[in-house]
């Protein structure tokens, strides 16, 4: 695999899309695929597909295309999906409960091991995940490896909670709170803004109407 240097964020963002595309193909029993087929499925050009893959190595053969299983596994390794991750959820409201209860994450290597909230309301589980009061988080972090913390709480508490997560030496935050988080270069943060996705949907729908 080629050493990764100065890969653009746009390319990195397309890798999970390629990965899921290849999983769909593999599940359908397809063993070989061309860049033209991938481009048709994902609405990107075939040359873009080939260029994206070439950032990481030579995965295909001219006239043969790509071995679906091999390419899927290579992309999984690039993304870090060849390992398992322990995940906690902070905030046991509707978003936090939905994330902790979703079974598909486990199949991808993400084990939700605990959830925390300031009000457990007599509950001790959300789905199959143990629920603890937020004041137990520091003790839990001392006794368990936590790779990713999911924040699913109101905006006003987000930065304080994120600072506490940093203090606990947790290196990755998946933020669903409606506020932009930046924690410095030593912590990976992915901010999920559902409004942005909705705005893009409206834009695409309006432009489809204009094209007609």
Helices and strands as residue ranges (DSSP letters): H 9-27, E 32-33, H 35-42, H 46-54, E 60-61, E 65-67, H 68-79, E 85-90, H 94-101, H 104-107, E 110-117, E 125-126, E 129-133, G 134-136, H 137-143, E 148-151, H 155-167, E 172-175, E 188-191, H 194-211
